[in-house]
Amino acid sequence: MVDEALSAGAVARRLGVAVTTLRTWHQRYGLGPSEHIPGHHRRYTSSDLARLEIMRRLTAEGVSPAEAARWARQAPDPTPNGTGTVAPARILPTGRDGGGSIPVGRAGPAARGLARAAMRLDAAAISETIAHALAASGVVATWEGLLRPVLAGIGERHAATAGLIEVEHLMSRCVSEALAAASRANVPTGPARILLSCADEEQHTLPLEALAAALAEAGVSYRMLGARVPVAALVEAVNRTGPAAVVLWSHTRATADPTQLSALLAAPRRPLLVLAAGPGWRADTLPAGVVRPVDLAEAVSLSAAVRDSLDQSRRD
Ligand code: B12
């Protein structure tokens, strides 16, 4: 071991990090050189190097330095003279996406923490973070400040690397469950005057689920048809329930066929308001009379206003 001991500069070169980073990891997280020969600088043994390699890999994958250091310190000594009993690969987060982290732009520490939990595929931490934010800040603020940045970041990373599909799926499931729990916690009374639906073949449901939870929070009843609704089924639902407003979500151009909106406007029980929501729709192809909200807050306030005006006209 003594023969293989390395200087800080040599370790930094092997790991591809700066010497100052090594010093920080030593001072803050106790991942320093363990070999000490009196009268000489301390040197890194191969066990030290193995721990630092774990630290480097996990921080590159988006795990926080403090947590990465905890894994690195816990990891058994992989060298032949080491005393560890559990293989590091079985206890460490694996990060098979090729490394890197989820970009969250200017979003705050909660979004960064959520992004790290998503990278670790830590469903419990993801769910807890979202539930806490929903309880503390409400649906619109949680969507805009926490969920949207992380979802967009996952999309960005996926577009760049073709990876992170497992992260996207787990995150989607946790978001759905948290929004459904928030909706169940605030079930509004009164008839459901707002109909929520995805366009035909559209599988991106999370923004509509956020809208459902925000409407529930605002005391507005709704009906949710969910993903991939064929236009004939949508028109049938309109004719059977007579909603004041229909929100039709399209996330991509592929599902944004404007004839779906025209069919709603031509329905025998034409809704007072048809909202074309989502980035799939192109403003210049929307039929006259269709409104395009800019964000979740506007979709909530338009839906609440049209519900109120229908209730008012029924009372008059
Ligand atoms: C999660 C996700 C999925 C999940 C969806 C799970 C679910 N239950 O919703 C799954 C895995 C199913 C999925 C599937 C696919 N996906 Co996807 N997905 C995403 C991801 C990561 C997040 C989607 C989301 O919820 N975004 C919400 C926010 C982040 O979107 P936003 O556009 O910023 O929203 C703002 C505006 O729309 C505006 N707004 C305006 N009006 C309104 C109204 C309301 C009510 C709200 C809330 C907002 C709003 O405000 C929003 C912010 O709040 C996105 C990345 C992204 N940037 O969106 C990719 C993304 C949308 N998917 C993409 C693709 C390609 C696909 C697939 C085709 C992949 C495949 N090969 O199978 C399929 C499509 C299937 C289909 N036919 O629909 C691409 C689309 C590229 C494009 N523009 O065409 C994206 C952009 C990823 C990428 N960069 O490549 N996906």
Boltz pocket constraint, residues with backbone or C-beta under 6 A from the ligand:
constraints:
  - pocket:
      binder: B
      contacts: [[A, 143], [A, 144], [A, 147], [A, 148], [A, 149], [A, 151], [A, 152], [A, 153], [A, 154], [A, 155], [A, 156], [A, 158], [A, 159], [A, 168], [A, 169], [A, 172], [A, 176], [A, 201], [A, 202], [A, 203], [A, 204], [A, 205], [A, 206], [A, 207], [A, 208], [A, 210], [A, 211], [A, 251], [A, 252], [A, 253], [A, 276], [A, 277], [A, 278], [A, 279], [A, 292], [A, 293], [A, 294], [A, 295], [A, 296], [A, 299]]
      max_distance: 6.0
